Amino acid sequence: MNEQSSHVVIMLTVGKADNGKNATMAFSCGMSALAMGYPSTVFLTSDGSVWGFQGSAEGIRVQGFPPLEELIAQYLEAGGELIICSVCHKTCSSGSPERNPTIEMLPETQIGGFATIIERGMGGMTVTF
């Protein structure tokens, strides 16, 4: 673990409109933070909340990177934290339990609000994709 206890918060606001490019960059950034010994949280908000649901990353791959579904799994297995906006998880435009009861959040996904993210980011850094 890095001697500094700074937390890296990655805000992911983009959904599938860019074919997963921003999501791939966000989770790659999170993996880099973890590899450097920094605790990392990816906060899914706005259209980016889609990535907190099972199957959302299936079949998405950005050239030069692992498939997004693998990247998310690796991030979580490495100890990364995934939080979905407490409002957005109900209103996700690409599918949510409110719109489609058969869609489930990733089991590791937590629900949290902006206060949670501010708390995580205090004394650390925030990156937005």
N, CA and C atoms as an extended XYZ file, in Angstrom:
387
Properties=species:S:1:pos:R:3:atomname:S:1:resname:S:1:resid:I:1 pbc="F F F"
N         0.844       -1.178        0.000 N   MET     1
C         0.000        0.000        0.000 CA  MET     1
C         0.889        1.240        0.000 C   MET     1
N         0.514        2.211       -0.750 N   ASN     2
C         1.215        3.481       -0.814 CA  ASN     2
C         1.173        4.139        0.556 C   ASN     2
N         2.244        4.822        0.948 N   GLU     3
C         2.295        5.457        2.256 CA  GLU     3
C         1.210        6.503        2.428 C   GLU     3
N         0.817        7.147        1.360 N   GLN     4
C        -0.272        8.110        1.430 CA  GLN     4
C        -1.582        7.347        1.472 C   GLN     4
N        -2.530        7.864        2.232 N   SER     5
C        -3.818        7.177        2.309 CA  SER     5
C        -4.854        7.833        1.401 C   SER     5
N        -4.397        8.585        0.419 N   SER     6
C        -5.306        9.268       -0.490 CA  SER     6
C        -6.179        8.271       -1.229 C   SER     6
N        -7.426        8.620       -1.349 N   HIS     7
C        -8.405        7.795       -2.045 CA  HIS     7
C        -8.587        8.370       -3.446 C   HIS     7
N        -8.686        7.522       -4.439 N   VAL     8
C        -8.938        7.970       -5.803 CA  VAL     8
C       -10.402        7.677       -6.114 C   VAL     8
N       -11.146        8.742       -6.415 N   VAL     9
C       -12.550        8.612       -6.793 CA  VAL     9
C       -12.650        8.877       -8.289 C   VAL     9
N       -13.253        7.949       -8.995 N   ILE    10
C       -13.420        8.080      -10.443 CA  ILE    10
C       -14.913        8.209      -10.715 C   ILE    10
N       -15.290        9.355      -11.238 N   MET    11
C       -16.694        9.621      -11.571 CA  MET    11
C       -16.916        9.179      -13.015 C   MET    11
N       -17.837        8.248      -13.216 N   LEU    12
C       -18.152        7.779      -14.565 CA  LEU    12
C       -19.574        8.223      -14.891 C   LEU    12
N       -19.682        9.160      -15.825 N   THR    13
C       -20.973        9.761      -16.157 CA  THR    13
C       -21.486        9.357      -17.537 C   THR    13
N       -20.673        8.647      -18.311 N   VAL    14
C       -21.024        8.304      -19.692 CA  VAL    14
C       -21.471        6.849      -19.770 C   VAL    14
N       -22.580        6.635      -20.454 N   GLY    15
C       -23.109        5.292      -20.644 CA  GLY    15
C       -22.586        4.662      -21.920 C   GLY    15
N       -23.470        4.069      -22.690 N   LYS    16
C       -23.086        3.316      -23.879 CA  LYS    16
C       -22.966        4.167      -25.143 C   LYS    16
N       -23.217        5.456      -25.051 N   ALA    17
C       -23.206        6.329      -26.233 CA  ALA    17
C       -21.861        6.332      -26.958 C   ALA    17
N       -20.770        6.083      -26.231 N   ASP    18
C       -19.440        6.089      -26.854 CA  ASP    18
C       -18.885        4.678      -27.015 C   ASP    18
N       -19.781        3.701      -26.993 N   ASN    19
C       -19.400        2.284      -27.143 CA  ASN    19
C       -18.447        1.797      -26.051 C   ASN    19
N       -18.552        2.366      -24.869 N   GLY    20
C       -17.780        1.899      -23.723 CA  GLY    20
C       -16.390        2.481      -23.567 C   GLY    20
N       -16.026        3.479      -24.363 N   LYS    21
C       -14.666        4.041      -24.274 CA  LYS    21
C       -14.408        4.693      -22.917 C   LYS    21
N       -15.303        5.570      -22.473 N   ASN    22
C       -15.091        6.238      -21.189 CA  ASN    22
C       -15.142        5.251      -20.035 C   ASN    22
N       -16.019        4.263      -20.119 N   ALA    23
C       -16.097        3.254      -19.069 CA  ALA    23
C       -14.796        2.452      -19.005 C   ALA    23
N       -14.269        2.106      -20.152 N   THR    24
C       -13.001        1.372      -20.202 CA  THR    24
C       -11.876        2.205      -19.588 C   THR    24
N       -11.839        3.490      -19.914 N   MET    25
C       -10.808        4.371      -19.348 CA  MET    25
C       -10.987        4.505      -17.838 C   MET    25
N       -12.234        4.634      -17.381 N   ALA    26
C       -12.499        4.795      -15.947 CA  ALA    26
C       -12.037        3.570      -15.156 C   ALA    26
N       -12.405        2.378      -15.621 N   PHE    27
C       -12.005        1.173      -14.890 CA  PHE    27
C       -10.514        0.897      -15.030 C   PHE    27
N        -9.910        1.281      -16.142 N   SER    28
C        -8.444        1.169      -16.287 CA  SER    28
C        -7.753        2.112      -15.311 C   SER    28
N        -8.291        3.308      -15.158 N   CYS    29
C        -7.749        4.273      -14.196 CA  CYS    29
C        -7.859        3.707      -12.778 C   CYS    29
N        -9.004        3.106      -12.479 N   GLY    30
C        -9.186        2.486      -11.167 CA  GLY    30
C        -8.197        1.362      -10.915 C   GLY    30
N        -7.940        0.557      -11.933 N   MET    31
C        -6.951       -0.523      -11.803 CA  MET    31
C        -5.554        0.044      -11.567 C   MET    31
N        -5.232        1.129      -12.245 N   SER    32
C        -3.925        1.770      -12.052 CA  SER    32
C        -3.783        2.275      -10.624 C   SER    32
N        -4.826        2.910      -10.107 N   ALA    33
C        -4.790        3.405       -8.727 CA  ALA    33
C        -4.560        2.249       -7.753 C   ALA    33
N        -5.291        1.163       -7.936 N   LEU    34
C        -5.135        0.008       -7.054 CA  LEU    34
C        -3.724       -0.570       -7.150 C   LEU    34
N        -3.192       -0.653       -8.369 N   ALA    35
C        -1.840       -1.187       -8.566 CA  ALA    35
C        -0.789       -0.314       -7.885 C   ALA    35
N        -1.094        0.978       -7.761 N   MET    36
C        -0.166        1.904       -7.097 CA  MET    36
C        -0.377        1.960       -5.587 C   MET    36
N        -1.361        1.185       -5.093 N   GLY    37
C        -1.596        1.127       -3.654 CA  GLY    37
C        -2.610        2.124       -3.130 C   GLY    37
N        -3.351        2.752       -3.998 N   TYR    38
C        -4.369        3.710       -3.580 CA  TYR    38
C        -5.746        3.055       -3.561 C   TYR    38
N        -6.522        3.260       -2.504 N   PRO    39
C        -7.903        2.785       -2.536 CA  PRO    39
C        -8.638        3.513       -3.664 C   PRO    39
N        -9.532        2.816       -4.345 N   SER    40
C       -10.195        3.378       -5.508 CA  SER    40
C       -11.695        3.112       -5.471 C   SER    40
N       -12.457        4.143       -5.823 N   THR    41
C       -13.910        4.025       -5.946 CA  THR    41
C       -14.314        4.522       -7.317 C   THR    41
N       -15.080        3.720       -8.049 N   VAL    42
C       -15.708        4.196       -9.280 CA  VAL    42
C       -17.152        4.512       -8.908 C   VAL    42
N       -17.537        5.770       -9.119 N   PHE    43
C       -18.890        6.221       -8.827 CA  PHE    43
C       -19.645        6.355      -10.135 C   PHE    43
N       -20.707        5.577      -10.270 N   LEU    44
C       -21.512        5.561      -11.482 CA  LEU    44
C       -22.694        6.511      -11.304 C   LEU    44
N       -22.749        7.544      -12.135 N   THR    45
C       -23.830        8.506      -12.033 CA  THR    45
C       -24.300        8.907      -13.423 C   THR    45
N       -25.463        9.485      -13.493 N   SER    46
C       -26.064        9.887      -14.763 CA  SER    46
C       -26.130        8.664      -15.681 C   SER    46
N       -25.811        8.830      -16.966 N   ASP    47
C       -25.865        7.696      -17.901 CA  ASP    47
C       -24.853        6.611      -17.561 C   ASP    47
N       -23.811        6.958      -16.816 N   GLY    48
C       -22.803        5.980      -16.422 CA  GLY    48
C       -23.321        4.926      -15.463 C   GLY    48
N       -24.497        5.158      -14.892 N   SER    49
C       -25.043        4.186      -13.947 CA  SER    49
C       -25.344        2.832      -14.600 C   SER    49
N       -25.460        2.825      -15.921 N   VAL    50
C       -25.745        1.567      -16.630 CA  VAL    50
C       -24.693        0.497      -16.340 C   VAL    50
N       -23.449        0.898      -16.090 N   TRP    51
C       -22.363       -0.066      -15.910 CA  TRP    51
C       -22.451       -0.831      -14.592 C   TRP    51
N       -23.360       -0.460      -13.713 N   GLY    52
C       -23.542       -1.174      -12.457 CA  GLY    52
C       -24.507       -2.341      -12.548 C   GLY    52
N       -24.995       -2.622      -13.762 N   PHE    53
C       -25.979       -3.681      -13.940 CA  PHE    53
C       -25.394       -4.871      -14.690 C   PHE    53
N       -25.807       -6.062      -14.291 N   GLN    54
C       -25.315       -7.291      -14.908 CA  GLN    54
C       -25.611       -7.289      -16.402 C   GLN    54
N       -24.606       -7.695      -17.173 N   GLY    55
C       -24.744       -7.819      -18.615 CA  GLY    55
C       -24.536       -6.538      -19.394 C   GLY    55
N       -24.427       -5.403      -18.717 N   SER    56
C       -24.313       -4.126      -19.435 CA  SER    56
C       -23.016       -4.004      -20.221 C   SER    56
N       -21.954       -4.635      -19.751 N   ALA    57
C       -20.651       -4.513      -20.415 CA  ALA    57
C       -20.367       -5.684      -21.365 C   ALA    57
N       -21.302       -6.579      -21.480 N   GLU    58
C       -21.119       -7.760      -22.320 CA  GLU    58
C       -20.875       -7.368      -23.780 C   GLU    58
N       -19.807       -7.930      -24.363 N   GLY    59
C       -19.502       -7.694      -25.770 CA  GLY    59
C       -18.839       -6.365      -26.079 C   GLY    59
N       -18.501       -5.580      -25.059 N   ILE    60
C       -17.881       -4.275      -25.297 CA  ILE    60
C       -16.374       -4.392      -25.114 C   ILE    60
N       -15.660       -3.958      -26.141 N   ARG    61
C       -14.194       -4.002      -26.089 CA  ARG    61
C       -13.628       -2.821      -26.857 C   ARG    61
N       -12.727       -2.102      -26.200 N   VAL    62
C       -12.016       -0.988      -26.815 CA  VAL    62
C       -10.634       -1.503      -27.208 C   VAL    62
N       -10.230       -1.208      -28.431 N   GLN    63
C        -8.950       -1.705      -28.936 CA  GLN    63
C        -7.815       -1.362      -27.968 C   GLN    63
N        -6.994       -2.373      -27.683 N   GLY    64
C        -5.840       -2.193      -26.806 CA  GLY    64
C        -6.130       -2.472      -25.337 C   GLY    64
N        -7.391       -2.747      -25.006 N   PHE    65
C        -7.793       -2.998      -23.625 CA  PHE    65
C        -8.524       -4.331      -23.548 C   PHE    65
N        -8.559       -4.911      -22.345 N   PRO    66
C        -9.358       -6.132      -22.190 CA  PRO    66
C       -10.844       -5.805      -22.379 C   PRO    66
N       -11.675       -6.803      -22.631 N   PRO    67
C       -13.110       -6.554      -22.709 CA  PRO    67
C       -13.596       -5.883      -21.421 C   PRO    67
N       -14.532       -4.969      -21.555 N   LEU    68
C       -15.000       -4.183      -20.409 CA  LEU    68
C       -15.546       -5.068      -19.297 C   LEU    68
N       -16.255       -6.106      -19.645 N   GLU    69
C       -16.801       -7.005      -18.633 CA  GLU    69
C       -15.677       -7.615      -17.785 C   GLU    69
N       -14.576       -8.009      -18.431 N   GLU    70
C       -13.397       -8.538      -17.720 CA  GLU    70
C       -12.752       -7.468      -16.863 C   GLU    70
N       -12.639       -6.275      -17.413 N   LEU    71
C       -11.994       -5.161      -16.700 CA  LEU    71
C       -12.752       -4.828      -15.416 C   LEU    71
N       -14.077       -4.786      -15.496 N   ILE    72
C       -14.880       -4.509      -14.308 CA  ILE    72
C       -14.683       -5.620      -13.276 C   ILE    72
N       -14.696       -6.870      -13.718 N   ALA    73
C       -14.503       -8.006      -12.809 CA  ALA    73
C       -13.120       -7.942      -12.148 C   ALA    73
N       -12.084       -7.635      -12.931 N   GLN    74
C       -10.722       -7.529      -12.388 CA  GLN    74
C       -10.630       -6.399      -11.368 C   GLN    74
N       -11.268       -5.274      -11.676 N   TYR    75
C       -11.268       -4.125      -10.764 CA  TYR    75
C       -11.891       -4.525       -9.418 C   TYR    75
N       -13.014       -5.188       -9.460 N   LEU    76
C       -13.688       -5.591       -8.228 CA  LEU    76
C       -12.887       -6.656       -7.477 C   LEU    76
N       -12.324       -7.615       -8.205 N   GLU    77
C       -11.510       -8.661       -7.567 CA  GLU    77
C       -10.263       -8.085       -6.905 C   GLU    77
N        -9.743       -6.986       -7.454 N   ALA    78
C        -8.543       -6.348       -6.904 CA  ALA    78
C        -8.864       -5.464       -5.700 C   ALA    78
N       -10.140       -5.371       -5.352 N   GLY    79
C       -10.514       -4.580       -4.174 CA  GLY    79
C       -11.096       -3.220       -4.483 C   GLY    79
N       -11.352       -2.943       -5.744 N   GLY    80
C       -11.962       -1.665       -6.099 CA  GLY    80
C       -13.401       -1.598       -5.634 C   GLY    80
N       -13.819       -0.393       -5.322 N   GLU    81
C       -15.178       -0.170       -4.840 CA  GLU    81
C       -16.023        0.396       -5.983 C   GLU    81
N       -17.250       -0.072       -6.096 N   LEU    82
C       -18.161        0.378       -7.136 CA  LEU    82
C       -19.443        0.867       -6.468 C   LEU    82
N       -19.747        2.151       -6.671 N   ILE    83
C       -20.943        2.751       -6.076 CA  ILE    83
C       -21.783        3.358       -7.186 C   ILE    83
N       -23.082        3.066       -7.152 N   ILE    84
C       -24.004        3.641       -8.117 CA  ILE    84
C       -24.843        4.709       -7.411 C   ILE    84
N       -25.080        5.789       -8.101 N   CYS    85
C       -25.847        6.918       -7.580 CA  CYS    85
C       -27.195        6.440       -7.036 C   CYS    85
N       -27.537        6.929       -5.869 N   SER    86
C       -28.758        6.494       -5.198 CA  SER    86
C       -30.029        6.864       -5.961 C   SER    86
N       -29.986        7.872       -6.787 N   VAL    87
C       -31.130        8.234       -7.621 CA  VAL    87
C       -31.043        7.513       -8.963 C   VAL    87
N       -29.860        7.503       -9.559 N   CYS    88
C       -29.672        6.954      -10.908 CA  CYS    88
C       -29.927        5.458      -10.993 C   CYS    88
N       -29.707        4.726       -9.923 N   HIS    89
C       -29.911        3.273      -10.001 CA  HIS    89
C       -31.375        2.925      -10.258 C   HIS    89
N       -32.268        3.875      -10.001 N   LYS    90
C       -33.692        3.646      -10.248 CA  LYS    90
C       -34.143        4.177      -11.607 C   LYS    90
N       -33.338        5.047      -12.196 N   THR    91
C       -33.785        5.739      -13.411 CA  THR    91
C       -32.881        5.525      -14.609 C   THR    91
N       -31.938        4.606      -14.497 N   CYS    92
C       -30.988        4.343      -15.580 CA  CYS    92
C       -31.714        4.179      -16.912 C   CYS    92
N       -31.351        4.991      -17.894 N   SER    93
C       -32.058        4.989      -19.170 CA  SER    93
C       -31.878        3.696      -19.953 C   SER    93
N       -30.815        2.966      -19.705 N   SER    94
C       -30.548        1.740      -20.466 CA  SER    94
C       -31.065        0.492      -19.783 C   SER    94
N       -31.779        0.685      -18.720 N   GLY    95
C       -32.329       -0.473      -18.019 CA  GLY    95
C       -31.983       -0.426      -16.554 C   GLY    95
N       -32.960       -0.610      -15.728 N   SER    96
C       -32.769       -0.635      -14.291 CA  SER    96
C       -33.878       -1.485      -13.697 C   SER    96
N       -33.751       -1.835      -12.437 N   PRO    97
C       -34.808       -2.634      -11.819 CA  PRO    97
C       -36.175       -1.952      -11.901 C   PRO    97
N       -36.200       -0.620      -11.872 N   GLU    98
C       -37.466        0.105      -11.962 CA  GLU    98
C       -38.102       -0.068      -13.340 C   GLU    98
N       -37.273       -0.067      -14.381 N   ARG    99
C       -37.779       -0.166      -15.752 CA  ARG    99
C       -37.911       -1.613      -16.214 C   ARG    99
N       -37.057       -2.477      -15.693 N   ASN   100
C       -37.063       -3.875      -16.103 CA  ASN   100
C       -36.690       -4.723      -14.883 C   ASN   100
N       -37.662       -5.321      -14.236 N   PRO   101
C       -37.402       -6.051      -12.988 CA  PRO   101
C       -36.454       -7.237      -13.126 C   PRO   101
N       -36.181       -7.703      -14.354 N   THR   102
C       -35.277       -8.844      -14.518 CA  THR   102
C       -33.812       -8.416      -14.512 C   THR   102
N       -33.539       -7.115      -14.600 N   ILE   103
C       -32.162       -6.625      -14.597 CA  ILE   103
C       -31.702       -6.447      -13.146 C   ILE   103
N       -30.543       -7.002      -12.842 N   GLU   104
C       -30.007       -6.906      -11.487 CA  GLU   104
C       -28.694       -6.146      -11.491 C   GLU   104
N       -28.436       -5.448      -10.392 N   MET   105
C       -27.151       -4.771      -10.240 CA  MET   105
C       -26.065       -5.826      -10.047 C   MET   105
N       -24.837       -5.469      -10.392 N   LEU   106
C       -23.709       -6.348      -10.086 CA  LEU   106
C       -23.717       -6.576       -8.579 C   LEU   106
N       -23.459       -7.803       -8.128 N   PRO   107
C       -23.542       -8.085       -6.690 CA  PRO   107
C       -22.640       -7.201       -5.832 C   PRO   107
N       -21.524       -6.756       -6.374 N   GLU   108
C       -20.560       -5.959       -5.610 CA  GLU   108
C       -20.909       -4.472       -5.581 C   GLU   108
N       -21.920       -4.073       -6.331 N   THR   109
C       -22.263       -2.665       -6.445 CA  THR   109
C       -23.003       -2.186       -5.207 C   THR   109
N       -22.542       -1.047       -4.683 N   GLN   110
C       -23.205       -0.416       -3.550 CA  GLN   110
C       -24.028        0.760       -4.070 C   GLN   110
N       -24.982        1.191       -3.287 N   ILE   111
C       -25.763        2.374       -3.620 CA  ILE   111
C       -25.323        3.485       -2.675 C   ILE   111
N       -25.044        4.658       -3.241 N   GLY   112
C       -24.605        5.777       -2.408 CA  GLY   112
C       -24.905        7.107       -3.069 C   GLY   112
N       -24.854        8.134       -2.281 N   GLY   113
C       -25.129        9.473       -2.791 CA  GLY   113
C       -23.866       10.316       -2.877 C   GLY   113
N       -24.080       11.572       -3.190 N   PHE   114
C       -22.949       12.475       -3.357 CA  PHE   114
C       -22.176       12.676       -2.055 C   PHE   114
N       -22.852       12.630       -0.920 N   ALA   115
C       -22.148       12.774        0.358 CA  ALA   115
C       -21.123       11.657        0.529 C   ALA   115
N       -21.483       10.453        0.100 N   THR   116
C       -20.556        9.315        0.173 CA  THR   116
C       -19.314        9.584       -0.653 C   THR   116
N       -19.519       10.120       -1.852 N   ILE   117
C       -18.396       10.374       -2.748 CA  ILE   117
C       -17.529       11.523       -2.244 C   ILE   117
N       -18.141       12.541       -1.703 N   ILE   118
C       -17.369       13.655       -1.128 CA  ILE   118
C       -16.519       13.145        0.023 C   ILE   118
N       -17.102       12.300        0.857 N   GLU   119
C       -16.358       11.722        1.974 CA  GLU   119
C       -15.156       10.918        1.478 C   GLU   119
N       -15.349       10.089        0.438 N   ARG   120
C       -14.257        9.287       -0.110 CA  ARG   120
C       -13.165       10.177       -0.709 C   ARG   120
N       -13.577       11.258       -1.354 N   GLY   121
C       -12.631       12.105       -2.067 CA  GLY   121
C       -11.858       13.098       -1.210 C   GLY   121
N       -12.291       13.332        0.019 N   MET   122
C       -11.605       14.300        0.878 CA  MET   122
C       -10.145       13.888        1.078 C   MET   122
N        -9.245       14.778        0.747 N   GLY   123
C        -7.820       14.503        0.906 CA  GLY   123
C        -7.243       13.625       -0.188 C   GLY   123
N        -8.062       13.259       -1.153 N   GLY   124
C        -7.593       12.412       -2.241 CA  GLY   124
C        -7.723       13.145       -3.565 C   GLY   124
N        -8.096       12.426       -4.574 N   MET   125
C        -8.278       13.057       -5.879 CA  MET   125
C        -9.472       12.449       -6.583 C   MET   125
N       -10.037       13.228       -7.513 N   THR   126
C       -11.182       12.779       -8.287 CA  THR   126
C       -10.868       12.942       -9.756 C   THR   126
N       -11.216       11.931      -10.538 N   VAL   127
C       -11.041       11.934      -11.979 CA  VAL   127
C       -12.417       11.682      -12.579 C   VAL   127
N       -12.774       12.371      -13.654 N   THR   128
C       -14.090       12.185      -14.261 CA  THR   128
C       -13.976       11.698      -15.693 C   THR   128
N       -14.801       10.716      -16.027 N   PHE   129
C       -14.907       10.205      -17.391 CA  PHE   129
C       -16.363       10.262      -17.794 C   PHE   129
